[in-house]
Amino acid sequence: MKILAIADEESAYLWDHFEKEKLKGIDVIISCGDLDPRYLSFLATFTSAPVLYVHGNHDEKYEMIPPDGCICIDDTIYVHDGIRILGLGGSMRYRSGEYQYTERDMRRRVRKLAFKLFRHGGFDILVTHAPAYQLNDARDLPHQGFKVFLSLLEKYKPRFFLHGHVHMSYGRDHKRYDKYRETHVINAFERCVFEYEDENLREHVR
């Protein structure tokens, strides 16, 4: 299964210089947040692949302009071709506003998912906006990750963890690819295409 992951910054390659061939072979598009809803709607128009998204901390406008033809997976498990995809959007709370959470808030969201996690037997891909604590995050509060994400990775051992929020342009410490135990970690900043079944992912994700 070929996945296009996107986050934080609209890709000129896909939006300003779009050609339908660029989405050829893509089986699912996953947004990790903080993208113009019209950008998601645009992509959904030119593909039969589902466009899934979680909210970023700057996505209040989605209430007024929802991304047409797209599926919000916040606080649920979406299954595509047998692959279980869990969504938990938002960032660490650093000001008033939507889609911001304390560590305690995020743990409460995870607890509410207990029955869905049990019914689905876990999940294969974790999709968030914020990174996990001390895993490609930053020490300032707005860009600090959640500890509960590490607990989810340790308990359920998903194949992938996709996040955004920490722009790769912030500095060399923010990597496109990492690994936490058995889980491949991908920063979806702007755009990244990868194969779910790729056994040599480290060599192919940049």
C-alpha positions in Angstrom: 0.0 0.0 0.0 1.5 3.3 -1.1 0.8 6.2 1.3 1.2 10.0 0.8 1.6 11.7 4.1 1.4 15.5 4.3 1.5 18.2 7.0 2.1 21.8 8.0 3.0 23.3 4.6 1.1 23.0 1.4 3.3 21.4 -1.3 3.8 23.6 -4.4 4.7 20.4 -6.2 1.2 19.1 -5.6 -0.9 22.3 -5.5 0.7 25.0 -7.7 2.2 22.6 -10.2 -0.3 19.8 -10.0 -0.5 17.0 -12.5 -2.9 14.1 -11.9 -0.1 11.6 -12.6 1.6 12.7 -9.4 -1.1 10.9 -7.4 -1.0 7.8 -9.6 -0.6 4.6 -7.5 -1.3 6.4 -4.2 -3.7 4.2 -2.1 -4.4 6.6 0.8 -3.5 10.2 1.6 -3.0 11.1 5.3 -2.8 14.6 6.6 -1.2 15.2 10.0 -2.7 18.7 10.3 -2.1 22.4 9.9 -3.0 22.4 6.2 -5.4 24.6 4.3 -8.7 22.7 4.1 -9.0 23.8 0.5 -5.7 22.0 -0.2 -7.1 18.7 1.1 -10.4 19.2 -0.9 -8.3 19.8 -4.0 -6.3 16.6 -3.6 -9.6 14.6 -2.9 -11.0 15.9 -6.2 -8.2 14.3 -8.2 -7.9 10.9 -6.6 -10.1 7.9 -5.7 -7.9 7.3 -2.7 -9.4 8.3 0.7 -8.0 11.5 2.1 -7.8 11.2 5.9 -6.9 13.9 8.3 -6.4 14.9 12.0 -6.5 18.5 13.2 -3.4 20.6 13.8 -3.3 23.4 16.4 -3.9 25.9 13.7 -7.0 24.2 12.2 -9.8 26.2 13.8 -10.9 27.3 10.2 -12.0 23.7 9.6 -15.2 24.5 11.5 -16.1 27.1 8.9 -14.4 25.5 5.8 -14.4 21.7 6.2 -12.3 19.8 3.7 -14.8 18.4 1.2 -14.5 14.7 0.4 -12.1 14.0 3.2 -12.5 11.9 6.4 -11.6 13.1 9.9 -10.0 10.3 11.9 -9.5 12.2 15.1 -10.4 9.9 18.1 -11.3 6.9 16.0 -9.8 4.0 14.1 -10.3 4.0 10.4 -9.6 0.7 8.5 -8.4 0.8 4.9 -7.6 -2.5 3.1 -7.2 -4.1 6.5 -4.8 -1.5 7.8 -6.0 0.0 11.1 -5.3 3.8 11.3 -5.7 5.6 14.7 -6.0 9.4 14.7 -5.1 11.8 17.6 -4.7 15.4 16.4 -3.8 18.5 18.3 -0.7 19.8 20.0 0.4 20.5 23.6 -1.7 23.4 25.1 0.2 26.6 25.1 -2.6 29.2 24.7 -6.4 29.2 24.5 -7.9 27.7 21.4 -9.1 24.5 19.8 -7.1 21.4 19.2 -4.7 22.0 22.1 -4.4 19.6 25.0 -2.5 19.0 28.2 -0.8 15.7 28.7 -3.7 14.8 31.0 -6.2 15.8 28.3 -4.5 13.6 25.7 -4.4 10.6 28.1 -8.1 11.1 28.7 -8.7 10.9 24.9 -6.7 7.7 24.7 -8.7 6.1 27.6 -11.9 6.8 25.7 -10.6 4.8 22.8 -10.1 1.7 25.0 -13.1 -0.2 23.6 -12.3 0.6 19.9 -8.7 -0.5 20.5 -9.9 -3.7 22.0 -12.5 -4.3 19.3 -9.9 -3.7 16.5 -7.1 -5.6 18.3 -4.9 -2.5 18.3 -3.8 -0.4 15.3 -1.1 -0.4 12.5 -0.6 3.3 12.0 -0.7 6.1 14.6 -1.5 9.5 13.0 -1.0 12.6 15.2 -0.2 16.2 14.7 2.3 16.6 17.6 5.3 14.2 17.9 5.9 12.0 20.9 7.8 13.3 23.9 11.6 13.4 23.2 11.0 11.7 19.9 11.7 14.4 17.2 10.0 17.0 19.4 11.4 20.3 20.8 11.8 21.5 24.4 9.6 24.6 24.1 6.1 24.0 25.2 4.3 24.6 21.9 6.4 21.9 20.1 6.8 19.5 23.0 5.4 16.0 22.3 3.1 13.8 24.3 4.3 11.0 26.6 1.1 9.0 26.1 2.1 8.5 22.4 5.1 6.6 23.6 2.9 4.4 25.8 0.7 3.6 22.7 3.8 2.7 20.7 5.1 0.4 23.4 1.8 -1.3 24.1 0.4 -1.8 20.5 3.7 -1.9 18.5 2.2 -0.3 15.3 4.2 -0.4 12.1 4.1 3.4 11.6 3.8 6.6 13.6 3.1 9.6 11.4 3.2 13.2 12.8 3.7 16.8 11.8 3.9 20.0 13.8 7.8 20.1 14.0 8.8 21.6 10.6 12.0 20.1 9.2 13.0 23.6 8.3 13.3 24.4 12.0 16.7 22.7 12.0 18.8 19.6 11.4 17.6 17.9 14.6 14.2 17.4 13.1 14.4 14.3 10.9 12.1 12.9 8.3 12.7 9.3 9.5 13.3 7.8 12.9 12.5 4.5 14.6 11.1 3.8 18.1 11.5 0.1 19.0 9.6 -1.7 16.3 7.8 1.4 14.9 8.9 3.5 11.9 8.5 7.2 12.8 7.9 9.6 9.9 7.7 13.4 10.1 5.1 14.2 7.3 6.2 17.8 6.9 5.1 19.1 3.5 4.9 15.7 1.8 6.3 12.2 1.9 5.5 9.1 -0.1 6.3 5.6 1.2 5.2 2.0 0.9 3.6 0.3 4.0 5.3 -3.0 3.2 8.8 -1.6 2.5 11.3 -3.6 4.5 14.1 -1.1 3.8 12.2 2.0 4.7 15.1 3.9 6.3 16.8 3.9 2.9 13.8 5.2 1.0 12.3 7.9 3.3 13.9 11.3 3.0 
